[in-house]
């Protein structure tokens, strides 16, 4: 079970305040303060929430042979090729409440092989560097031509520019895919690559495909992250209230025509001649504590581990 001494040590390793850890764990500052001072008997669910927040920050706490161990993974590389989950994890790290506290964000474009080992189209990779660790995202196929890929990439760029505009870098040339390299070798190769400040997303989008084509495709679509990105950089396009179906919008179970304006007009005409009154669906109605960041560091083993760790069971 997670101990108060481990929590204090973990915070020291990632340079996190009590308020920051409490927010990441979804508990009150008073609760965390009492746990660290040993004056509370916390629920198992509360300790689990703290442990999950610490694990997301690269910390693992365990007991080995009667010793309490706190281990920090200085370099992490989330697995998984599913682009939506990858984009969500990147956005979580870029959030201001993230315990990683990004100091630098490096974007790069590389070719991700498919399951058959064949080279595919250019994909976005991200290396996020914080004070205590680095996190590399290069396993998923984040492509502007994938289903939803343009929205995911535009959302990532929007968050990065809005929150960390002066800390963004990009590799001006496509890099040799680090996909199959060990994590430390892949990060070393990327940090050795020449980089430029990312002042406008066009430079990165042109490596992935074409900025102008992406703007034409989604720049005027209401609610699309690409339109929000254009608005942020001061290049907002005229709103299109009813965009034509695109690969990102078309239901895979229907053809393009079934979702076209012509098909909708025919449905509207049929509805206008129907004398049956519409049915109405039934509706269901359905105290603060001060931080104590000066607590003494516990006397037990602290391990700096640079290998990837598996989530605690």
Wavefront OBJ file of the C-alpha trace (Angstrom):
o trace
v 0.000 0.000 0.000
v 1.195 3.500 -0.825
v 2.716 5.264 2.208
v 2.892 8.932 3.131
v 6.692 8.806 2.938
v 6.528 7.466 -0.618
v 4.147 10.239 -1.647
v 6.465 12.923 -0.264
v 9.479 11.356 -1.967
v 7.635 11.036 -5.257
v 6.643 14.699 -5.191
v 10.252 15.656 -4.555
v 11.450 13.596 -7.522
v 9.102 15.294 -9.982
v 9.200 18.697 -8.258
v 5.438 18.765 -7.706
v 3.591 20.826 -5.102
v 0.879 19.309 -2.950
v -1.741 21.340 -4.802
v -0.511 20.008 -8.162
v -0.590 16.369 -7.088
v -3.982 16.803 -5.422
v -5.428 18.284 -8.615
v -3.946 15.499 -10.752
v -5.381 12.854 -8.408
v -8.780 14.528 -8.186
v -8.712 14.928 -4.402
v -8.707 17.960 -2.129
v -5.538 19.636 -0.925
v -6.632 19.087 2.683
v -6.960 15.342 2.080
v -3.485 15.045 0.584
v -1.993 17.243 3.320
v -3.462 15.037 6.032
v -2.279 11.853 4.308
v 1.283 13.117 3.990
v 1.339 14.202 7.657
v 0.044 10.797 8.702
v -3.012 12.175 10.504
v -5.594 10.528 8.245
v -6.687 6.991 7.508
v -7.340 7.296 3.759
v -9.623 5.074 1.772
v -8.069 2.585 -0.615
v -9.720 4.424 -3.529
v -7.994 7.676 -2.509
v -4.571 6.020 -2.403
v -5.302 4.379 -5.764
v -6.092 7.799 -7.268
v -2.806 9.214 -5.954
v -0.870 6.214 -7.260
v -2.452 6.537 -10.718
v -1.566 10.238 -10.862
v 2.022 9.478 -9.859
v 2.279 6.658 -12.385
v 1.088 9.010 -15.131
v 3.961 11.280 -14.070
v 6.468 8.440 -14.466
v 6.591 7.358 -10.814
v 6.180 3.809 -9.509
v 5.976 3.040 -5.809
v 6.384 -0.458 -4.411
v 7.748 -2.456 -1.496
v 10.661 -4.826 -2.033
v 12.103 -7.013 0.702
v 10.861 -4.809 3.490
v 12.050 -1.605 1.776
v 9.835 1.048 0.261
v 10.990 1.951 -3.259
v 10.103 5.000 -5.346
v 11.191 4.690 -8.971
v 11.134 7.376 -11.671
v 11.121 6.405 -15.350
v 13.222 9.187 -16.822
v 12.281 8.178 -20.365
v 8.877 6.846 -21.416
v 7.436 5.680 -24.707
v 3.705 4.914 -24.640
v 2.850 1.902 -26.769
v -0.147 1.473 -29.026
v -0.822 2.305 -32.650
v -4.318 3.736 -32.136
v -4.072 7.408 -33.086
v -7.051 8.727 -31.081
v -5.754 7.386 -27.769
v -2.276 8.702 -28.599
v -3.580 12.199 -29.357
v -5.535 12.160 -26.090
v -2.415 11.250 -24.107
v -0.435 14.016 -25.789
v -3.136 16.540 -24.908
v -3.122 15.318 -21.299
v 0.630 15.966 -21.084
v 0.227 19.412 -22.636
v -2.438 20.409 -20.118
v -1.353 23.056 -17.636
v -2.193 20.684 -14.758
v 0.158 17.987 -16.083
v 2.778 16.874 -13.567
v 5.287 16.575 -16.419
v 5.551 20.399 -16.684
v 6.813 20.540 -20.292
v 9.930 22.613 -20.890
v 10.210 21.794 -24.594
v 8.049 20.109 -27.236
v 9.665 18.793 -30.403
v 7.546 17.796 -33.408
v 8.915 15.603 -36.162
v 7.614 13.762 -39.215
v 8.550 10.165 -39.904
v 7.275 7.104 -41.740
v 5.527 4.533 -39.559
v 5.546 0.969 -40.970
v 2.228 -0.866 -41.024
v 1.628 -4.308 -39.530
v 3.173 -5.923 -42.616
v 6.326 -3.837 -42.236
v 5.548 -1.703 -45.273
v 6.330 2.019 -45.205
v 3.216 4.184 -45.090
v 2.544 7.896 -45.416
v 4.237 10.604 -43.301
v 3.127 10.619 -39.666
v 3.498 13.066 -36.798
v 5.741 12.267 -33.843
v 6.142 14.248 -30.619
v 8.894 14.354 -27.998
v 7.831 16.132 -24.799
v 10.608 17.098 -22.394
v 9.928 17.994 -18.781
v 12.165 18.804 -15.846
v 12.422 15.178 -14.714
v 11.645 13.034 -17.762
v 10.995 12.791 -21.474
v 8.019 11.163 -23.181
v 8.244 10.024 -26.803
v 5.194 9.454 -29.015
v 6.210 7.693 -32.222
v 4.280 4.429 -32.256
v 0.884 5.534 -33.577
v 0.162 6.489 -37.189
v -0.891 10.125 -36.712
v -1.531 11.063 -40.332
v -3.564 13.878 -41.878
v -5.116 11.352 -44.268
v -6.256 8.878 -41.620
v -9.856 8.889 -40.417
v -10.027 11.765 -37.959
v -6.272 12.292 -38.251
v -6.472 15.887 -39.450
v -8.689 16.846 -36.509
v -6.363 15.104 -34.034
v -3.206 16.773 -35.393
v -4.851 20.201 -35.597
v -6.031 19.812 -31.991
v -2.534 18.946 -30.797
v -0.991 21.913 -32.630
v -3.671 24.263 -31.296
v -3.020 23.222 -27.677
v 0.751 23.404 -28.115
v 0.712 26.854 -29.710
v -1.775 28.234 -27.200
v 0.034 26.951 -24.092
v 3.700 26.630 -25.056
v 4.230 28.841 -28.086
v 7.790 29.804 -27.185
v 8.866 26.228 -26.353
v 7.961 24.539 -29.643
v 10.526 23.086 -32.031
v 10.242 20.980 -35.160
v 12.618 19.012 -37.337
v 12.554 20.790 -40.730
v 13.196 17.527 -42.613
v 11.527 14.123 -42.280
v 13.541 11.944 -39.913
v 14.467 8.300 -40.205
v 11.781 6.467 -38.292
v 12.879 5.769 -34.701
v 9.973 3.339 -34.420
v 12.058 0.172 -34.020
v 14.896 1.639 -31.942
v 15.153 1.220 -28.160
v 13.676 4.173 -26.318
v 16.955 5.742 -25.184
v 18.488 5.401 -28.669
v 15.391 6.855 -30.335
v 15.354 9.880 -28.014
v 19.097 10.416 -28.468
v 18.688 10.389 -32.257
v 15.801 12.861 -32.161
v 17.554 15.292 -29.833
v 20.550 15.255 -32.207
v 18.364 16.281 -35.167
v 18.559 19.914 -36.364
v 15.483 21.837 -35.239
v 13.814 25.179 -35.908
v 11.322 27.138 -33.797
v 7.753 26.297 -34.792
v 6.292 29.736 -35.431
v 3.531 28.713 -37.846
v 1.861 25.303 -38.295
v 2.252 25.523 -42.098
v 5.870 24.304 -41.886
v 4.835 21.109 -40.104
v 1.698 20.468 -42.164
v 3.674 20.782 -45.390
v 5.901 17.933 -44.193
v 2.808 15.832 -43.519
v 1.110 16.748 -46.801
v -0.151 20.196 -47.744
v -1.167 23.050 -45.462
v -3.266 24.658 -48.187
v -5.171 21.425 -48.863
v -5.866 20.935 -45.152
v -7.149 24.499 -44.889
v -9.344 23.978 -47.942
v -10.665 20.699 -46.573
v -11.552 21.673 -43.024
v -10.659 25.321 -42.428
v -14.235 26.554 -42.711
v -16.027 23.660 -41.009
v -17.810 24.669 -37.828
v -16.431 22.899 -34.756
v -13.419 21.405 -36.534
v -10.056 21.889 -34.718
v -8.532 23.042 -38.015
v -10.861 26.034 -38.063
v -10.046 26.750 -34.416
v -6.332 26.566 -35.236
v -6.757 29.075 -38.065
v -8.691 31.404 -35.779
v -5.925 31.223 -33.173
v -3.211 32.231 -35.647
v -5.415 34.966 -37.109
v -6.298 33.291 -40.400
v -9.927 32.382 -39.744
v -11.913 31.330 -42.797
v -15.562 31.980 -43.554
v -17.777 29.492 -41.778
v -19.409 26.720 -43.757
v -22.542 25.719 -41.860
v -23.292 22.552 -43.833
v -20.036 21.142 -45.253
v -20.013 18.487 -47.942
v -19.343 14.973 -46.695
v -15.649 14.158 -46.363
v -13.779 10.998 -45.361
v -13.784 12.282 -41.777
v -17.586 12.699 -41.758
v -19.062 9.897 -43.842
v -20.525 7.064 -41.833
v -18.684 3.899 -42.923
v -22.023 2.042 -42.938
v -23.496 4.442 -45.544
v -22.427 5.611 -48.959
v -21.497 9.210 -49.658
v -24.729 9.881 -51.567
v -26.928 8.756 -48.626
v -25.386 11.565 -46.595
v -25.375 14.154 -49.385
v -27.533 17.260 -49.727
v -29.581 15.582 -52.494
v -30.462 12.653 -50.273
v -31.393 14.945 -47.388
v -33.630 17.026 -49.681
v -35.477 13.879 -50.748
v -35.961 12.847 -47.112
v -37.261 16.328 -46.251
v -39.755 16.176 -49.131
v -41.058 12.817 -47.986
v -41.412 14.130 -44.429
v -43.381 17.149 -45.663
v -46.016 14.898 -47.263
v -46.398 12.676 -44.225
v -49.601 13.530 -42.340
v -48.631 11.532 -39.277
v -47.998 13.917 -36.385
v -44.538 13.627 -34.855
v -44.248 11.826 -31.551
v -42.583 13.534 -28.636
v -40.093 11.424 -26.773
v -40.473 11.278 -23.023
v -37.781 13.181 -21.196
v -36.176 11.803 -18.100
v -35.576 14.117 -15.288
v -34.043 12.509 -14.334
v -12.153 23.298 4.367
v -8.683 24.127 2.802
v -5.243 23.234 4.072
v -1.941 24.923 3.484
v 0.740 23.098 1.543
v 3.562 21.448 3.420
v 6.253 21.089 0.769
v 9.013 21.300 3.388
v 8.250 17.897 4.889
v 11.428 15.854 5.514
v 12.470 13.412 2.826
v 12.017 9.816 4.065
v 15.034 7.603 4.626
v 14.623 4.789 2.099
v 15.851 3.727 -1.303
v 15.094 5.979 -4.284
v 15.793 4.415 -7.662
v 16.216 6.365 -10.915
v 15.160 3.911 -13.589
v 15.370 4.785 -17.296
v 13.467 1.735 -18.515
v 9.789 1.734 -19.449
v 7.533 0.514 -16.684
v 4.296 -1.408 -16.752
v 1.236 0.025 -14.952
v 0.758 -1.120 -11.359
v -1.812 -3.856 -11.049
l 1 2 3 4 5 6 7 8 9 10 11 12 13 14 15 16 17 18 19 20 21 22 23 24 25 26 27 28 29 30 31 32 33 34 35 36 37 38 39 40 41 42 43 44 45 46 47 48 49 50 51 52 53 54 55 56 57 58 59 60 61 62 63 64 65 66 67 68 69 70 71 72 73 74 75 76 77 78 79 80 81 82 83 84 85 86 87 88 89 90 91 92 93 94 95 96 97 98 99 100 101 102 103 104 105 106 107 108 109 110 111 112 113 114 115 116 117 118 119 120 121 122 123 124 125 126 127 128 129 130 131 132 133 134 135 136 137 138 139 140 141 142 143 144 145 146 147 148 149 150 151 152 153 154 155 156 157 158 159 160 161 162 163 164 165 166 167 168 169 170 171 172 173 174 175 176 177 178 179 180 181 182 183 184 185 186 187 188 189 190 191 192 193 194 195 196 197 198 199 200 201 202 203 204 205 206 207 208 209 210 211 212 213 214 215 216 217 218 219 220 221 222 223 224 225 226 227 228 229 230 231 232 233 234 235 236 237 238 239 240 241 242 243 244 245 246 247 248 249 250 251 252 253 254 255 256 257 258 259 260 261 262 263 264 265 266 267 268 269 270 271 272 273 274 275 276 277 278 279 280 281 282 283 284 285 286
l 287 288 289 290 291 292 293 294 295 296 297 298 299 300 301 302 303 304 305 306 307 308 309 310 311 312 313
